[in-house]
Amino acid sequence: MIARVRGRALPDGEYVDLYADGDRWTSDPVPGAELVAEGWLLPGLVDAHTHPGAEEPGDPMDDEILRADLHRHVDAGVTMIRSPGLPGEPPEWFGAEPGLPRAVHAGPWIAQHGEFFDGWGRRATHAELPALAAEQAKRTGWAKVIADWQTGDDAVPSDVLTAVVEAVHAVGGRLAVHSQHAAGGEAAVAAGVDSVEHGMWLDPGYLPDMAARGTALTPTLSVFQAALGRARDREDTPRKRWFVGGAEAHPALVVAAAEAGVKILAGTDSRPHGRVGDEIRALAEAGLRPHHALAAGSWAAREYLGLPGLVPGAPADAVVYAEDPREDLGQLEHPVAVVLRGVRVR
């Protein structure tokens, strides 16, 4: 069935009447098109930090689990994901199969020796990191480096990350960097990476540099806030102090980043999948205007990943709600319809 949607399209709220012409929207009537939904339209939700395909850290990629995870995303209105790290190289259908989200990915994580989860990712010396990351980015458009890991570990030095950025950009790719410690965040910003993932303990003084360079922040705020209560009840250790202190400061950091002009991306980094609504609401609860929180999980994230919104010629994705989700972010849990590649999938 050829999908047609109409209603108020965000971010501007202008009325649109769109028809799917294959995998592209058009405003010209298409013979045989059927109106599948009418209401408030978003160009699909985006989860910009999700790791589908394995139940536990270190488990190998499992195609059955991967499909189930991706279906959860679609059920939640997610039509695009970015996976900055996967349990392995994904199957050929990943990101292209009808009924499952579009996707970009960074392949397996790349970390220093002795860091990250055993069984996941690739470990390399500082000398090997630039070429390894560039090789990955050349294949898939993205690479992911773990800049820091446990409390007390040495972060990847800024000159090494700078060499990685230069190598990745030379092949036309982009670099995402995991950072949850001050030293890793400092090195990532100094190197000019494309996105900082998590960013806990990031010095707010670096936010103007991030904004000027176009470095995005994916704070994965909801997963930290969900774990904060449990962490406060644990025995006092350096790791507890690191996590609790960073998680408590994280909401204010995210708001400061947005006010400084840093692009914020909504990402969940958690199981079960399909919970990007939790992240959007966490961003709003931290202090972002609902409009901007929603942008982080929809049109602004799609633009960052190279996809236009609800305009003729854009990919035929949409999620439709009965009411304006900016007025009630709880609407995110109740999409009227989800259209993906011109077909209603929910």
C-alpha positions, -999 to 999 in steps of 0.1 A, spaced: 0 0 0 13 34 -9 13 56 22 0 91 25 3 112 56 -10 147 64 -11 171 93 12 196 112 48 187 105 75 196 130 97 215 135 77 243 120 42 230 125 32 238 89 5 217 73 17 191 48 1 165 27 27 140 16 26 109 -6 52 82 -7 67 78 -42 88 47 -36 111 58 -8 107 95 -13 80 120 -2 62 141 -28 35 166 -25 21 155 -58 -8 130 -56 3 94 -63 -23 71 -78 -34 44 -53 -20 61 -23 -41 56 9 -42 80 39 -26 60 67 -27 87 94 -34 123 101 -22 144 131 12 158 142 41 145 121 77 140 129 102 127 103 108 96 124 126 94 157 163 88 159 183 68 185 218 81 180 235 58 205 223 22 205 241 -11 204 217 -38 192 225 -74 186 237 -89 219 221 -95 253 252 -89 275 285 -70 270 310 -94 254 284 -116 237 288 -121 200 265 -106 174 233 -126 172 211 -120 141 179 -131 159 185 -107 188 195 -80 163 162 -82 145 142 -82 177 161 -52 190 155 -33 157 118 -42 157 115 -26 192 130 6 178 104 7 150 76 0 174 87 31 193 87 53 162 124 51 155 132 51 118 169 58 120 196 46 144 233 52 147 253 24 163 286 38 176 299 3 183 285 -31 175 293 -66 188 307 -75 154 303 -66 117 266 -66 111 248 -87 83 243 -71 49 207 -64 55 214 -42 85 201 -7 78 185 -17 45 158 -43 52 122 -32 47 104 -28 80 136 -22 100 153 12 107 178 29 85 212 27 102 247 39 102 273 22 123 310 23 134 316 -14 134 332 -29 165 346 -5 191 383 3 191 401 6 224 435 7 240 450 -26 252 436 -37 286 405 -16 282 368 -22 273 348 -54 275 365 -86 268 351 -102 236 339 -69 221 358 -45 199 394 -44 188 423 -34 209 452 -15 194 484 4 203 485 42 199 505 38 167 478 14 153 448 35 162 447 60 132 450 34 105 425 10 122 399 37 127 404 50 91 399 15 77 366 12 96 354 46 87 362 40 50 339 10 51 309 24 70 314 61 74 320 60 111 346 47 136 344 46 174 373 49 198 372 44 236 391 74 249 389 64 286 375 35 306 379 26 342 388 50 371 426 53 372 431 43 335 451 66 313 431 83 286 441 82 249 464 113 246 451 142 226 479 140 200 469 103 193 432 112 190 442 141 167 460 117 144 429 94 145 406 123 135 429 133 107 431 98 93 393 93 96 385 126 80 410 119 52 388 90 40 356 110 44 345 94 77 335 106 111 348 97 145 327 91 177 346 89 210 335 74 243 344 96 272 333 95 308 363 111 325 377 146 324 409 137 307 392 117 279 368 146 273 396 171 271 415 150 246 384 144 225 375 181 222 411 191 216 413 166 188 381 178 171 362 145 171 328 145 155 308 134 185 315 129 222 295 99 235 283 103 272 307 132 280 304 127 318 329 149 337 334 170 306 347 204 316 321 230 306 348 253 296 353 232 265 317 236 253 323 267 231 351 249 213 327 219 207 301 243 193 326 261 171 340 228 157 306 212 152 313 184 177 280 168 189 273 155 224 253 123 229 248 124 267 228 92 271 214 110 301 185 87 309 207 56 315 229 75 340 199 89 358 183 55 360 215 41 376 221 70 400 198 59 428 214 24 429 249 39 428 242 61 458 235 31 479 268 13 472 298 12 494 320 43 492 348 37 467 366 59 442 344 43 414 313 52 433 324 88 438 333 91 402 300 78 389 277 96 414 295 129 411 295 127 373 259 116 370 247 143 394 264 170 374 254 156 340 220 172 336 234 207 341 263 199 317 238 189 290 218 222 294 250 242 294 261 224 262 228 232 245 230 269 256 265 270 242 253 259 208 265 223 209 243 199 189 227 174 213 218 139 201 194 116 219 208 82 225 198 54 249 228 30 253 205 6 271 184 -25 269 156 -31 262 157 -11 230 130 13 217 133 37 247 144 69 230 113 85 244 129 81 279 160 100 267 140 128 251 120 132 283 152 131 304 167 159 283 135 180 289 136 172 326 172 184 327 161 218 314 160 217 276 128 231 261 106 202 249 111 215 213 148 212 216 147 178 234 125 165 207 148 178 180 177 159 196 157 127 189 142 136 156 148 163 129 181 177 143 195 142 147 184 132 112 200 164 98 232 155 116 231 121 100 224 134 65 187 130 62 162 158 55 129 160 72 93 161 60 98 178 26 94 166 -10 123 145 -20 132 134 15 132 98 26 97 86 32 98 82 69 73 96 94 58 90 129 24 104 135 9 115 169 -27 125 178 -15 156 196 16 179 195 43 159 213 60 191 224 30 199 246 30 164 260 62 142 256 41 113 268 27 112 233 60 96 222 47 63 238 16 63 216 23 69 179 -7 67 157 13 54 128 49 48 118 59 50 81 93 37 70 106 38 34 71 47 23 53 18 40 33 18 72 51 -5 96 30 2 127 
